[in-house]
Amino acid sequence: MNQFKLKFQLFNAAEKLITVLVLFYLLSSVVSALFQYNAVAFLELDRDLGRLLYKPWTLMSYALVHQGIFHILFNMLWLHFSSRLFLNLFDDKRFYALFSIGVLVGAAFFLIAYNTFPALTSRNAMLVGSSAGVTAVLIFMCVYAPQTALRFFTFNFKLWQLGVFFVVLDLMQLGSGINIGGHLAHLGGALSGYLLAYRIKNTSDDLTRFSDFWIKVFEPLRAVFNPKKPSFKKVYKNKNKTVKGSGPNQQEKLDAILDKIGKSGYEALSSEEKDFLFQQSKK
């Protein structure tokens, strides 16, 4: 366990996030199998705004759970790919901020669509998966570094072309009627990634501002779950203090004797100096 904690601390932001998401998937799968309880239901985002009022955490928590092994597998592969590009240029704090914003905007797209458009208002729908956050990171890099060269087997293409492909694919799949909520969340994540990349290229660092805001929001929780230990007054021992009474004068005499030994050797000391040095060595 200690080895796992040590390795986890050495991970970068994306590796830590991937580890957490995989553990959540495994845990929810085990709970569902052993206790016949749908653990996903507590974290998934419902289209019903009334239910959202007493489950507000689902605006973010839906990204922690996935439906099926292939769902989480492809999300983690794309998260690993896009995060490697991102973390070469930006820090962990901005990565978490970008992913979180993508998740929130993806949730907003899902809720607005299912409570606005007549074709969707009569449908029951739930949203799960980290796709919106993953898409935000990917599209951010497609906009920030569009000319980055990629190679897939024998095909060469630019990063911006990959971004366009995924956005067009989501738009086309909206008409299929399958996983509409998921594709809407993807588009929300894509839009947030695009806007944030555009703004940061124009010297507007919204990622840092959002990260600082996020830290302030969760500061009270950190104080609850990780209370500060009582501080103890440190007492430092003065290594130079070797005698009682007139310490500074005694120390100056000792320093002079040591300098004399360094220059001329022990034999150059007088009897008085040798006695003084002997007395100091016993303290």
KARA-V629571 format. One record per residue. N is the residue number from 0. RES is the residue in three letters. OMEGA is omega in radians with two decimals (* if undefined). BURIAL is + if it has 24 or more other C-alpha atoms within 12 Angstrom, else -. Layout:
BEGIN
((N | RES | OMEGA | BURIAL) (N | RES | OMEGA | BURIAL))
END
This chain:
BEGIN
((0 | MET | 3.12 | -) (1 | ASN | 3.10 | -) (2 | GLN | 3.11 | -) (3 | PHE | 3.13 | -) (4 | LYS | 3.14 | -) (5 | LEU | 3.12 | -) (6 | LYS | -3.14 | -) (7 | PHE | 3.12 | -) (8 | GLN | -3.13 | -) (9 | LEU | 3.13 | -) (10 | PHE | 2.97 | -) (11 | ASN | -3.04 | +) (12 | ALA | -3.10 | +) (13 | ALA | 3.14 | +) (14 | GLU | 3.07 | +) (15 | LYS | -3.14 | +) (16 | LEU | 3.12 | +) (17 | ILE | 3.11 | +) (18 | THR | 3.14 | +) (19 | VAL | -3.12 | -) (20 | LEU | 3.11 | +) (21 | VAL | 3.11 | +) (22 | LEU | 3.09 | -) (23 | PHE | 3.13 | +) (24 | TYR | -3.14 | +) (25 | LEU | -3.13 | -) (26 | LEU | 3.14 | -) (27 | SER | 3.12 | +) (28 | SER | 3.14 | -) (29 | VAL | 3.14 | -) (30 | VAL | 3.14 | -) (31 | SER | -3.09 | -) (32 | ALA | -3.04 | -) (33 | LEU | -3.04 | -) (34 | PHE | -3.13 | -) (35 | GLN | 3.12 | -) (36 | TYR | -3.13 | -) (37 | ASN | -3.11 | -) (38 | ALA | -3.13 | +) (39 | VAL | -3.06 | +) (40 | ALA | -3.12 | +) (41 | PHE | -3.04 | +) (42 | LEU | -3.08 | +) (43 | GLU | -3.12 | +) (44 | LEU | 3.14 | +) (45 | ASP | 3.12 | +) (46 | ARG | -3.10 | +) (47 | ASP | -3.12 | +) (48 | LEU | 3.10 | +) (49 | GLY | 3.11 | -) (50 | ARG | 3.13 | -) (51 | LEU | -3.11 | +) (52 | LEU | 3.13 | -) (53 | TYR | 3.01 | -) (54 | LYS | -3.06 | -) (55 | PRO | -3.12 | -) (56 | TRP | -3.10 | -) (57 | THR | 3.03 | +) (58 | LEU | 3.10 | +) (59 | MET | -2.98 | +) (60 | SER | 3.14 | +) (61 | TYR | -3.13 | +) (62 | ALA | -3.11 | +) (63 | LEU | -3.03 | +) (64 | VAL | -3.10 | +) (65 | HIS | 3.12 | +) (66 | GLN | 3.07 | +) (67 | GLY | -3.07 | -) (68 | ILE | -3.11 | -) (69 | PHE | 3.11 | -) (70 | HIS | -3.12 | -) (71 | ILE | -3.11 | +) (72 | LEU | -3.11 | -) (73 | PHE | 3.09 | -) (74 | ASN | -3.11 | +) (75 | MET | 3.10 | +) (76 | LEU | 3.13 | -) (77 | TRP | 3.08 | +) (78 | LEU | 3.11 | +) (79 | HIS | -3.12 | +) (80 | PHE | -3.06 | +) (81 | SER | -3.13 | +) (82 | SER | 3.10 | +) (83 | ARG | 3.09 | -) (84 | LEU | -3.06 | +) (85 | PHE | -3.04 | +) (86 | LEU | 2.98 | +) (87 | ASN | -3.05 | -) (88 | LEU | -3.04 | -) (89 | PHE | -3.08 | +) (90 | ASP | -3.11 | -) (91 | ASP | -3.09 | +) (92 | LYS | 3.11 | +) (93 | ARG | 3.11 | +) (94 | PHE | 3.12 | +) (95 | TYR | 3.13 | +) (96 | ALA | -3.13 | +) (97 | LEU | 3.13 | +) (98 | PHE | -3.12 | +) (99 | SER | 3.12 | +) (100 | ILE | 3.10 | +) (101 | GLY | 3.12 | +) (102 | VAL | -3.12 | +) (103 | LEU | -3.14 | +) (104 | VAL | 3.06 | +) (105 | GLY | 3.08 | +) (106 | ALA | 3.14 | +) (107 | ALA | 3.10 | +) (108 | PHE | -3.13 | +) (109 | PHE | -3.08 | +) (110 | LEU | -3.13 | +) (111 | ILE | -3.11 | -) (112 | ALA | -3.08 | +) (113 | TYR | 3.07 | +) (114 | ASN | -3.12 | -) (115 | THR | -3.02 | -) (116 | PHE | -3.09 | -) (117 | PRO | -3.10 | -) (118 | ALA | -3.07 | -) (119 | LEU | -3.03 | -) (120 | THR | -3.11 | -) (121 | SER | -3.09 | -) (122 | ARG | 2.97 | -) (123 | ASN | -3.10 | -) (124 | ALA | 3.06 | +) (125 | MET | 3.14 | +) (126 | LEU | 3.06 | +) (127 | VAL | 3.05 | +) (128 | GLY | -3.09 | +) (129 | SER | -3.03 | +) (130 | SER | -3.11 | +) (131 | ALA | 3.12 | +) (132 | GLY | 3.11 | +) (133 | VAL | 3.14 | +) (134 | THR | 3.12 | +) (135 | ALA | 3.13 | +) (136 | VAL | -3.11 | +) (137 | LEU | -3.10 | +) (138 | ILE | 3.06 | +) (139 | PHE | -3.12 | +) (140 | MET | 3.10 | +) (141 | CYS | 3.13 | +) (142 | VAL | -3.08 | +) (143 | TYR | -3.14 | +) (144 | ALA | -2.99 | +) (145 | PRO | -3.06 | +) (146 | GLN | 3.10 | -) (147 | THR | -3.08 | -) (148 | ALA | 3.11 | -) (149 | LEU | 3.12 | -) (150 | ARG | 3.09 | -) (151 | PHE | -3.00 | -) (152 | PHE | -3.12 | -) (153 | THR | -3.08 | -) (154 | PHE | 3.05 | -) (155 | ASN | 3.13 | -) (156 | PHE | -3.13 | -) (157 | LYS | -3.10 | -) (158 | LEU | -3.12 | +) (159 | TRP | 3.10 | +) (160 | GLN | 3.08 | +) (161 | LEU | 3.11 | +) (162 | GLY | 3.11 | +) (163 | VAL | 3.14 | +) (164 | PHE | -3.10 | -) (165 | PHE | 3.13 | +) (166 | VAL | 3.12 | +) (167 | VAL | 3.13 | -) (168 | LEU | 3.10 | -) (169 | ASP | 3.11 | +) (170 | LEU | 3.14 | +) (171 | MET | -3.09 | -) (172 | GLN | 3.05 | -) (173 | LEU | -3.11 | -) (174 | GLY | -3.11 | -) (175 | SER | -3.12 | -) (176 | GLY | -3.13 | -) (177 | ILE | 3.10 | -) (178 | ASN | -3.13 | +) (179 | ILE | -3.14 | +) (180 | GLY | 3.13 | +) (181 | GLY | -3.14 | +) (182 | HIS | 3.06 | +) (183 | LEU | 3.11 | +) (184 | ALA | 3.08 | +) (185 | HIS | -3.11 | +) (186 | LEU | 3.06 | +) (187 | GLY | 3.08 | +) (188 | GLY | 3.14 | +) (189 | ALA | 3.14 | +) (190 | LEU | 3.14 | +) (191 | SER | 3.10 | +) (192 | GLY | 3.13 | +) (193 | TYR | -3.08 | +) (194 | LEU | -3.12 | +) (195 | LEU | 3.10 | +) (196 | ALA | 3.12 | +) (197 | TYR | -3.11 | +) (198 | ARG | -3.11 | -) (199 | ILE | 3.04 | +) (200 | LYS | 3.09 | -) (201 | ASN | 3.03 | -) (202 | THR | 3.04 | -) (203 | SER | -3.01 | -) (204 | ASP | 3.11 | -) (205 | ASP | -3.11 | +) (206 | LEU | 3.12 | +) (207 | THR | 3.12 | +) (208 | ARG | 3.14 | -) (209 | PHE | 3.12 | +) (210 | SER | 3.11 | +) (211 | ASP | 3.09 | -) (212 | PHE | -3.13 | -) (213 | TRP | 3.13 | -) (214 | ILE | 3.12 | -) (215 | LYS | -3.14 | -) (216 | VAL | -3.06 | -) (217 | PHE | 3.13 | -) (218 | GLU | 3.10 | -) (219 | PRO | 3.13 | -) (220 | LEU | 3.13 | -) (221 | ARG | 3.12 | -) (222 | ALA | -3.14 | -) (223 | VAL | -3.05 | -) (224 | PHE | 3.14 | -) (225 | ASN | -3.09 | -) (226 | PRO | -3.14 | -) (227 | LYS | 3.10 | -) (228 | LYS | 3.13 | -) (229 | PRO | -3.10 | -) (230 | SER | 3.12 | -) (231 | PHE | 3.13 | -) (232 | LYS | 3.13 | -) (233 | LYS | 3.09 | -) (234 | VAL | -3.11 | -) (235 | TYR | 3.10 | -) (236 | LYS | 3.12 | -) (237 | ASN | -3.08 | -) (238 | LYS | -3.10 | -) (239 | ASN | -3.11 | -) (240 | LYS | -3.06 | -) (241 | THR | -3.09 | +) (242 | VAL | 3.08 | -) (243 | LYS | 3.06 | -) (244 | GLY | -3.07 | -) (245 | SER | -3.07 | -) (246 | GLY | -3.09 | -) (247 | PRO | -3.13 | -) (248 | ASN | 3.11 | -) (249 | GLN | -3.12 | -) (250 | GLN | 3.11 | -) (251 | GLU | 3.13 | -) (252 | LYS | 3.13 | -) (253 | LEU | 3.14 | +) (254 | ASP | 3.14 | -) (255 | ALA | 3.13 | -) (256 | ILE | 3.13 | +) (257 | LEU | 3.07 | -) (258 | ASP | -3.13 | -) (259 | LYS | 3.10 | -) (260 | ILE | -3.13 | -) (261 | GLY | -3.10 | -) (262 | LYS | -2.98 | -) (263 | SER | 3.14 | -) (264 | GLY | -3.07 | -) (265 | TYR | -3.08 | -) (266 | GLU | -3.13 | -) (267 | ALA | -3.11 | -) (268 | LEU | 3.04 | -) (269 | SER | 3.14 | -) (270 | SER | 3.12 | -) (271 | GLU | -3.12 | -) (272 | GLU | 3.11 | -) (273 | LYS | 3.11 | -) (274 | ASP | 3.14 | -) (275 | PHE | -3.14 | -) (276 | LEU | 3.12 | +) (277 | PHE | 3.12 | -) (278 | GLN | -3.13 | -) (279 | GLN | -3.09 | -) (280 | SER | -3.14 | -) (281 | LYS | -3.08 | -) (282 | LYS | * | -))
END
